[in-house]
Structure formats: structure tokens, C-alpha cells
């Protein structure tokens, strides 16, 4: 049985193009914003990427005024559409040298429909998904992730966000799974503090790093995640 490989620890996720920097406004309406977060466990789509250890995450968004990179449009009262691209870049990753895997760097296109407090989003991989290949070397290009979430105001400045997602990995059925989370967030002095319950029904035989990584932990088990995030 194939085993999963730790892919995300210490990674930088970029929305379209950009780098971590304060928000700036260019002459043609290009806006660059950044964020930084500390988490007790880096969970991506329900799977721990740090073997349940803490992580520092940084990110950046680059949006062009022409809509060339991403576009969010209100098409009716309380209804909006958001489309764009995500690039996951892993400096120095060598996953492609591991038998049965390819380069971990991944590009996804996404489309999201929001109505009121709820959002439905579909992401589709335009490359092999995080280095995964089928048992006969088949490409995982075309893998999809669909998720439904909502952000609810529960009073006292606290928001509650339930989430349900489904990851389908093309040609790697053992890697497909459903994830869920329930998150409470509260902002204080510009920092958003969060507490999340996260879990999956992922295959325990697949989502274990294995002997090569000297770990037998199941990375999709249910757990609590504490976070603190600052946007700038």
C-alpha cells in the first residue's frame, strides 16, 4: 500500500503571484497584501503537514485592477462569484526523486460562489496534485477539491465557521477523502485568534509518512488547532 509523504511543512502559498509585503497600491491598481500566522498544527484540507507540531505560515495575495489574476463580482444581491489561481511552491523540494512521486509544486484554478454567509468553492489541479501519482505512474492532474463553509456571527465579536470538504485525487483513490472543521475566531488588537476542531475520514493506510520519514502517525486524525493570524 502506498504511503503519503509530508509535503507542506514550511511552505509558502501564493495567490497568483507575489511575495510577503505590506499592502501596496501600484499605478495600475495592483494590490499586494500579506499575512502571517502561528498555528499549533498546520492542517491543510484536514491533513496535518507538521506531524501535529506548530508552524509559522506566511502568505501573499496579488490582485490586479484589470481582473487579470482574480476577480470577485457581485452578480445579484448577497450573491458573488470569485475566480482565481493558486500556486503552491516548495523551495528545494525533492519529492520527484522519490519513487512513485513527482514534483510537489502545484497549480490550481478555483471558482467560488457566495450567498450571504455561505460559500461553495471548487478547486481543480492543473498539474499533478502535490506530487501524487497513480500506482502505474498515472498523472493526478485534474484532481478536485470542493468545500462548503459559512461564517456566522455568534455575538461578543466571535465568529463560528463550519466547513465540509471533499478531496478527490485523480488516479489515486486511496488518497481521496472527506474533511470537516468547526472554528471559533475572535479578533483582538488586530490579531485574529482561532480555535478549530478538525477531522477527516482519510485512509489510515495512506496518510502515514512511513518508515522513510521515521513516523507512523496517522495525519488525518481528529484534533484541536489553536491559531493567531495577523493581516497587513
PyMOL commands that set and color helices and strands:
alter all, ss='L'
color gray80, all
select helices_A, chain A and resi 95-97+173-175+211-213
alter helices_A, ss='H'
color red, helices_A
select strands_A, chain A and resi 12-15+24-25+31-39+43-44+47-48+55-63+71-76+79-89+106-115+118-125+144-150+152-155+158-168+177-188+191-200+208-210+215-218+223-231
alter strands_A, ss='S'
color yellow, strands_A
deselect
rebuild
show_as cartoon
